[in-house]
Amino acid sequence: MLGLALADLALTQAGHLLLTLLSFLAGAALSGVLIPGSALKLGRHYGFSLLIEAFLLLMAMLTLQQGSDLGVYLASMACGLQNAMVTTYSGSIIRTTHLSGIFTDLGIMLGNRVRGVPINGRRLLLFLLLIGGFVCGGLVGTLLFRGLHFTALLVPATLAALLASVYWVYSRRYR
């Protein structure tokens, strides 16, 4: 879309899309500041990161309700933070905000199977769960937005805050 906006010399739209991408990058960078390393490991600042994500989503909701593009940038920053926070798990790259990489990895896995390389069942299950999560999340998100409009962002914001609490309880119990 950014390339199309630039080709059409729609500079306002191009600027908006560029700021959206840079906001995602800023969220990922914030994750890099808060969480050392890229592998999931108990004791890292996931709870604090999830609270920041919840705050960003709440602020996105409020600003979008006022008609401000700032809400798009805040939501994009929350997505970047989320995506970077869960970058790797058990040797697999985890993508929580887009599907193309998951389908690429799945395609490579299937291509390797054709060549005789056994499929890693654990990775396959992870990919299928992620794809199912995207489809279900897209469905639920669409239905919530149709009924609640931008207030629907309260659902993921609340879930992120609850996950932060669960993480803190769990990490204190098993340290």
C-alpha atoms as a printed R data frame, in Angstrom:
    type eleno elety resid chain resno       x       y      z
1   ATOM     1    CA   MET     A     1   0.000   0.000  0.000
2   ATOM     2    CA   LEU     A     2   2.892   2.344  0.738
3   ATOM     3    CA   GLY     A     3   4.390   1.656 -2.685
4   ATOM     4    CA   LEU     A     4   1.024   2.286 -4.339
5   ATOM     5    CA   ALA     A     5   0.564   5.555 -2.440
6   ATOM     6    CA   LEU     A     6   4.050   6.692 -3.467
7   ATOM     7    CA   ALA     A     7   3.462   5.689 -7.102
8   ATOM     8    CA   ASP     A     8   0.205   7.672 -7.094
9   ATOM     9    CA   LEU     A     9   1.936  10.617 -5.387
10  ATOM    10    CA   ALA     A    10  -0.619  10.386 -2.584
11  ATOM    11    CA   LEU     A    11   1.855  11.819 -0.129
12  ATOM    12    CA   THR     A    12  -0.559  12.224  2.783
13  ATOM    13    CA   GLN     A    13  -1.559   8.569  2.557
14  ATOM    14    CA   ALA     A    14   2.093   7.549  2.066
15  ATOM    15    CA   GLY     A    15   3.074   9.518  5.174
16  ATOM    16    CA   HIS     A    16   0.312   7.847  7.180
17  ATOM    17    CA   LEU     A    17   1.408   4.376  6.041
18  ATOM    18    CA   LEU     A    18   5.063   5.157  6.713
19  ATOM    19    CA   LEU     A    19   4.206   6.351 10.234
20  ATOM    20    CA   THR     A    20   2.214   3.155 10.764
21  ATOM    21    CA   LEU     A    21   5.251   1.054  9.793
22  ATOM    22    CA   LEU     A    22   7.586   3.166 11.920
23  ATOM    23    CA   SER     A    23   5.199   2.789 14.862
24  ATOM    24    CA   PHE     A    24   5.375  -1.001 14.497
25  ATOM    25    CA   LEU     A    25   9.171  -0.698 14.414
26  ATOM    26    CA   ALA     A    26   9.121   1.476 17.550
27  ATOM    27    CA   GLY     A    27   7.048  -1.148 19.365
28  ATOM    28    CA   ALA     A    28   9.473  -3.887 18.350
29  ATOM    29    CA   ALA     A    29  12.393  -1.706 19.475
30  ATOM    30    CA   LEU     A    30  10.679  -1.136 22.823
31  ATOM    31    CA   SER     A    31  10.449  -4.904 23.228
32  ATOM    32    CA   GLY     A    32  14.165  -5.125 22.484
33  ATOM    33    CA   VAL     A    33  14.862  -2.615 25.239
34  ATOM    34    CA   LEU     A    34  12.636  -4.389 27.775
35  ATOM    35    CA   ILE     A    35  13.311  -8.047 26.966
36  ATOM    36    CA   PRO     A    36  16.899  -9.233 26.493
37  ATOM    37    CA   GLY     A    37  17.363 -12.081 24.033
38  ATOM    38    CA   SER     A    38  14.873 -13.503 21.598
39  ATOM    39    CA   ALA     A    39  13.986 -16.830 23.220
40  ATOM    40    CA   LEU     A    40  11.025 -17.211 25.562
41  ATOM    41    CA   LYS     A    41  12.410 -17.442 29.097
42  ATOM    42    CA   LEU     A    42  10.786 -17.112 32.514
43  ATOM    43    CA   GLY     A    43  11.897 -14.092 34.510
44  ATOM    44    CA   ARG     A    44  12.004 -11.572 31.687
45  ATOM    45    CA   HIS     A    45   9.858  -8.422 31.617
46  ATOM    46    CA   TYR     A    46   6.907  -9.964 29.783
47  ATOM    47    CA   GLY     A    47   4.399  -8.795 32.387
48  ATOM    48    CA   PHE     A    48   5.528  -5.173 32.122
49  ATOM    49    CA   SER     A    49   5.579  -5.421 28.320
50  ATOM    50    CA   LEU     A    50   2.037  -6.806 28.313
51  ATOM    51    CA   LEU     A    51   0.887  -3.912 30.522
52  ATOM    52    CA   ILE     A    52   2.459  -1.439 28.103
53  ATOM    53    CA   GLU     A    53   0.690  -3.245 25.259
54  ATOM    54    CA   ALA     A    54  -2.631  -2.991 27.137
55  ATOM    55    CA   PHE     A    55  -2.016   0.723 27.735
56  ATOM    56    CA   LEU     A    56  -1.166   1.330 24.072
57  ATOM    57    CA   LEU     A    57  -4.351  -0.461 22.986
58  ATOM    58    CA   LEU     A    58  -6.444   1.490 25.476
59  ATOM    59    CA   MET     A    59  -4.966   4.784 24.270
60  ATOM    60    CA   ALA     A    60  -5.478   3.659 20.659
61  ATOM    61    CA   MET     A    61  -9.147   3.041 21.397
62  ATOM    62    CA   LEU     A    62  -9.597   6.450 23.002
63  ATOM    63    CA   THR     A    63  -7.828   8.354 20.226
64  ATOM    64    CA   LEU     A    64  -9.558   6.416 17.440
65  ATOM    65    CA   GLN     A    65 -12.906   7.239 19.045
66  ATOM    66    CA   GLN     A    66 -11.901  10.898 18.720
67  ATOM    67    CA   GLY     A    67 -11.122  10.396 15.019
68  ATOM    68    CA   SER     A    68  -7.352  10.739 15.410
69  ATOM    69    CA   ASP     A    69  -4.840   8.788 13.333
70  ATOM    70    CA   LEU     A    70  -2.695   8.647 16.462
71  ATOM    71    CA   GLY     A    71  -4.798   5.626 17.423
72  ATOM    72    CA   VAL     A    72  -3.585   3.738 14.360
73  ATOM    73    CA   TYR     A    73   0.019   4.448 15.318
74  ATOM    74    CA   LEU     A    74  -0.521   3.417 18.937
75  ATOM    75    CA   ALA     A    75  -2.214   0.165 17.848
76  ATOM    76    CA   SER     A    76   0.610  -0.488 15.392
77  ATOM    77    CA   MET     A    77   3.163   0.103 18.153
78  ATOM    78    CA   ALA     A    78   1.286  -2.392 20.340
79  ATOM    79    CA   CYS     A    79   1.462  -4.912 17.479
80  ATOM    80    CA   GLY     A    80   5.205  -4.382 17.086
81  ATOM    81    CA   LEU     A    81   5.724  -4.838 20.817
82  ATOM    82    CA   GLN     A    82   3.582  -7.998 20.801
83  ATOM    83    CA   ASN     A    83   5.277  -9.478 17.749
84  ATOM    84    CA   ALA     A    84   8.800  -8.865 19.041
85  ATOM    85    CA   MET     A    85   7.954 -10.023 22.558
86  ATOM    86    CA   VAL     A    86   7.160 -13.519 21.299
87  ATOM    87    CA   THR     A    87   9.780 -13.754 18.568
88  ATOM    88    CA   THR     A    88  11.012 -17.285 19.175
89  ATOM    89    CA   TYR     A    89   9.739 -20.282 21.017
90  ATOM    90    CA   SER     A    90  11.295 -23.725 20.997
91  ATOM    91    CA   GLY     A    91  13.440 -23.007 17.946
92  ATOM    92    CA   SER     A    92  10.514 -21.779 15.844
93  ATOM    93    CA   ILE     A    93  10.009 -18.231 14.699
94  ATOM    94    CA   ILE     A    94   6.695 -17.036 16.098
95  ATOM    95    CA   ARG     A    95   4.758 -14.342 14.308
96  ATOM    96    CA   THR     A    96   1.765 -12.948 16.143
97  ATOM    97    CA   THR     A    97   0.713 -10.138 13.809
98  ATOM    98    CA   HIS     A    98   0.966 -11.591 10.297
99  ATOM    99    CA   LEU     A    99   0.489 -14.916  8.531
100 ATOM   100    CA   SER     A   100   2.785 -14.769  5.506
101 ATOM   101    CA   GLY     A   101   5.860 -15.962  7.411
102 ATOM   102    CA   ILE     A   102   3.966 -18.846  8.977
103 ATOM   103    CA   PHE     A   103   2.745 -20.016  5.585
104 ATOM   104    CA   THR     A   104   6.290 -19.623  4.225
105 ATOM   105    CA   ASP     A   105   7.684 -21.800  7.013
106 ATOM   106    CA   LEU     A   106   4.881 -24.328  6.512
107 ATOM   107    CA   GLY     A   107   5.582 -24.409  2.769
108 ATOM   108    CA   ILE     A   108   9.287 -25.009  3.364
109 ATOM   109    CA   MET     A   109   8.416 -27.794  5.785
110 ATOM   110    CA   LEU     A   110   6.100 -29.429  3.240
111 ATOM   111    CA   GLY     A   111   8.670 -29.014  0.451
112 ATOM   112    CA   ASN     A   112  11.305 -30.653  2.607
113 ATOM   113    CA   ARG     A   113   8.879 -33.512  3.288
114 ATOM   114    CA   VAL     A   114   8.566 -34.104 -0.457
115 ATOM   115    CA   ARG     A   115  12.377 -34.445 -0.523
116 ATOM   116    CA   GLY     A   116  12.163 -37.052  2.242
117 ATOM   117    CA   VAL     A   117  12.936 -34.909  5.285
118 ATOM   118    CA   PRO     A   118  10.621 -35.875  8.165
119 ATOM   119    CA   ILE     A   119   8.174 -33.254  9.383
120 ATOM   120    CA   ASN     A   120   8.761 -31.902 12.863
121 ATOM   121    CA   GLY     A   121   5.355 -32.636 14.382
122 ATOM   122    CA   ARG     A   122   5.795 -30.125 17.176
123 ATOM   123    CA   ARG     A   123   6.525 -27.272 14.747
124 ATOM   124    CA   LEU     A   124   3.674 -28.355 12.485
125 ATOM   125    CA   LEU     A   125   1.269 -28.297 15.433
126 ATOM   126    CA   LEU     A   126   2.544 -24.861 16.438
127 ATOM   127    CA   PHE     A   127   2.014 -23.522 12.902
128 ATOM   128    CA   LEU     A   128  -1.494 -24.988 12.713
129 ATOM   129    CA   LEU     A   129  -2.389 -23.540 16.124
130 ATOM   130    CA   LEU     A   130  -1.095 -20.124 15.067
131 ATOM   131    CA   ILE     A   131  -3.071 -20.222 11.811
132 ATOM   132    CA   GLY     A   132  -6.192 -21.305 13.701
133 ATOM   133    CA   GLY     A   133  -5.601 -18.504 16.192
134 ATOM   134    CA   PHE     A   134  -5.355 -15.939 13.400
135 ATOM   135    CA   VAL     A   135  -8.573 -17.154 11.774
136 ATOM   136    CA   CYS     A   136 -10.482 -17.263 15.073
137 ATOM   137    CA   GLY     A   137  -9.038 -13.924 16.166
138 ATOM   138    CA   GLY     A   138  -9.981 -12.341 12.844
139 ATOM   139    CA   LEU     A   139 -13.520 -13.656 13.151
140 ATOM   140    CA   VAL     A   140 -13.961 -12.563 16.782
141 ATOM   141    CA   GLY     A   141 -12.296  -9.207 16.119
142 ATOM   142    CA   THR     A   142 -14.568  -8.532 13.154
143 ATOM   143    CA   LEU     A   143 -17.707  -9.431 15.082
144 ATOM   144    CA   LEU     A   144 -16.627  -7.305 18.060
145 ATOM   145    CA   PHE     A   145 -15.776  -4.335 15.846
146 ATOM   146    CA   ARG     A   146 -19.126  -4.569 14.070
147 ATOM   147    CA   GLY     A   147 -20.909  -4.378 17.417
148 ATOM   148    CA   LEU     A   148 -18.603  -2.203 19.499
149 ATOM   149    CA   HIS     A   149 -16.533  -0.240 16.961
150 ATOM   150    CA   PHE     A   150 -13.267   0.979 18.514
151 ATOM   151    CA   THR     A   151 -14.425  -0.037 21.995
152 ATOM   152    CA   ALA     A   152 -13.660  -3.576 20.819
153 ATOM   153    CA   LEU     A   153  -9.995  -2.786 21.581
154 ATOM   154    CA   LEU     A   154 -10.895  -3.156 25.255
155 ATOM   155    CA   VAL     A   155 -10.965  -6.929 24.715
156 ATOM   156    CA   PRO     A   156  -7.301  -7.381 23.671
157 ATOM   157    CA   ALA     A   157  -6.217  -4.658 26.122
158 ATOM   158    CA   THR     A   158  -7.940  -6.519 28.954
159 ATOM   159    CA   LEU     A   159  -6.508  -9.854 27.810
160 ATOM   160    CA   ALA     A   160  -2.988  -8.384 27.736
161 ATOM   161    CA   ALA     A   161  -3.411  -6.991 31.264
162 ATOM   162    CA   LEU     A   162  -4.775 -10.339 32.503
163 ATOM   163    CA   LEU     A   163  -1.877 -12.193 30.873
164 ATOM   164    CA   ALA     A   164   0.532  -9.833 32.626
165 ATOM   165    CA   SER     A   165  -1.055 -10.737 35.959
166 ATOM   166    CA   VAL     A   166  -0.995 -14.457 35.202
167 ATOM   167    CA   TYR     A   167   2.650 -14.194 34.145
168 ATOM   168    CA   TRP     A   168   3.629 -12.402 37.364
169 ATOM   169    CA   VAL     A   169   1.870 -14.987 39.537
170 ATOM   170    CA   TYR     A   170   3.380 -17.867 37.550
171 ATOM   171    CA   SER     A   171   6.905 -16.446 37.524
172 ATOM   172    CA   ARG     A   172   6.874 -15.806 41.280
173 ATOM   173    CA   ARG     A   173   5.640 -19.332 41.929
174 ATOM   174    CA   TYR     A   174   8.225 -21.097 39.726
175 ATOM   175    CA   ARG     A   175  11.366 -18.987 40.171
